[in-house]
Amino acid sequence: MEDMTDEQRKQLEEKLKNMSPEELAEFQKQQCIFCQIISGKIPSKKIYEDEVCIAILDINPATKGHILLLPKEHYAIMPQVPDEVIGHLFKVSKKLSQSLLKGMRATGTNVFIANGLAAGQKAQHFMLHVIPRKEGDGIIEVEEKLIDKEMIEKIKSAVEGKLNSLLGVEVQKTLTEEKEEDVVEEAPKEDADDEVSEDEDEPEAKEESEDEDQEEDSDNEQAEDEPEESDDKDDGDASLNDIANLFK
């Protein structure tokens, strides 16, 4: 398509719009280099094959032994892949990982999916990368970034809501939330007469508040002489809970 003129590109786009889903799928297969590898039209270093998938060595590997695991049917991105196919691919990737650990004397492996352009996907055929790793090889280094608690809660709400919707999960309210709603509903409304009486008693209330302020000042002076308790443990527990909530 890179060698096409603007006119040819427009004609192709118009042709694609008029194609049925079956015709479009067949056209994508014809244009996909990995579908041609699967069919045997393009040679490859095949190390595993069954009725669902094929595993080949990457010709541009991140490390020695980098394997590409491909479903035989053409799927562009992961949401298009049926659940049973995804399950089978991960079962095979587990065996491939074990074989790399033993055969390549690797000390670890990455089972990696680039799902979409923003995630680094370059091929138009969905695949799993199984990459052997050794300590200090410098491959796929990720810089860790701290996220504040407020942002974590926003991310949790956004992801959790969409996930529950996709899975058809009905979220039940916690007992605390139900109690809070009951308190709001049962809270009595103040009459206008009560407001007037409170205004009439305002001078006495001010005198009482001044006495309370004096008592609080004396209590604060005593508290300054006492050692403060450390809140490190509570803060640590809260941050761990925030992190754990992301994986629910």
QUIGI-V719675 format. One record per pair of residues at least 6 apart in sequence whose C-alpha atoms are under 6 Angstrom apart, sorted by the first residue. I is the first residue (numbers start at 1). J is the second residue. Records with the same first field share a line. If there is no record, write none. Layout:
I=J, J
This chain:
29=35
36=42
45=56, 57
46=55, 56
47=55, 56
48=54, 55
52=71, 72
53=70, 71, 72
54=69, 70
55=68, 69
56=67, 68
57=67
58=66, 67
66=131
67=129, 130
68=128, 129
69=127, 128
70=127
75=125, 126
76=124, 125, 126
77=115, 126
106=132, 133, 134
107=134
108=133
109=131, 132, 133
110=130, 131
111=129, 130
112=128, 129
113=128
114=120, 121
115=121
156=246
